[in-house]
Amino acid sequence: MKVLFMGAPPFAVPTLRGIFKSGHRVRCVWTQVPRVSGRGMAVRPTAVATAASRMNIPVQCPTSLAEAMPAMRDMKVDVGVVVAYGRLIPKALLDVPQFGFINVHPSLLPRWRGAAPIQRAIMAGDRETGVCIIRMSEALDSGPVLLSRRIPVEPLDTGDTLTESLSILGAELCVEALNRLPDIEPVSQPQTGITYASKISKRESRIDWSLPASRVDSHIRGLSRFPGAWSVAGGVRTKFLLSKVVDATGPPGVVLNDRFEIGCGRGAIRVLISQRAGSRVIGTEAMSPGERFAVGAAFV
């Protein structure tokens, strides 16, 4: 099939590569305009743009999708594939290809429609998640499901690790959908169980130690590594990047022992990986004496 691919972040790259290697023809990649980012504040193309260039696929950064419609008609693509593009697709555009547009969405729809389904699944304590390939409609993530696959959310999964797992799964499932597209019977999403995964706000990154340990742990893992859950002790701001629930008790926010276990509203967590402001990311076992927080130190 002739494909128009639309995506931007690293999550979308495995799907682009999978389509390219499968024999389907990617006529063009549409992505976001390069932005200033990283150390040195250099202008950098998106991860998808970089990957497409290495595969000699034409890259465009339309600022107006409505104005880009004539160019899309000229491509004569059979289907559009959208993976974390970051913008809503106008209905007029959705109707141009013969088979419309399909979207790789990393959740078990209708649970976690929206911008941050991977992080919200971990933060909510979900035991499983997955990928759905949907036929896109005008309403956000509400189109009928073509294919889906489930995977467990492991106890030490973070936003980073689960994103990587789902990006690989999404690539495999998208290629399967393209191979079977004319024959797949879409299944409408149920009208019950709908939840929305709002974009992660930096304001919600601060840890509330009065919550039960299971919720503090889910909060830490869901926000790892970006933006990172954080707290302050002795004037030092620390990001917590990996933790687990342990069988211990103590005052909320207080370091209970030299294993870096911290009390919560109910139970406690053990910090496995953290990062003090201005310092390196480090596992608790690798900390030098000067990097450890004293027993009794209180995080707020």
Salt bridges, closest charged atoms under 4 A:
ASP78 OD2 - LYS2 NZ 3.76
ASP95 OD2 - LYS91 NZ 2.94
ASP126 OD1 - ARG111 NH2 2.87
GLU128 OE2 - ARG150 NH1 2.41
ASP141 OD2 - HIS105 ND1 3.69
GLU172 OE1 - ARG149 NH1 3.85
GLU176 OE1 - ARG149 NH2 3.13
GLU176 OE2 - ARG180 NH1 2.85
GLU204 OE2 - ARG120 NH2 2.91
ASP217 OD2 - ARG221 NE 3.05
GLU261 OE2 - ARG259 NE 3.30
GLU261 OE2 - ARG270 NH2 2.40
GLU291 OE1 - ARG280 NH2 3.09
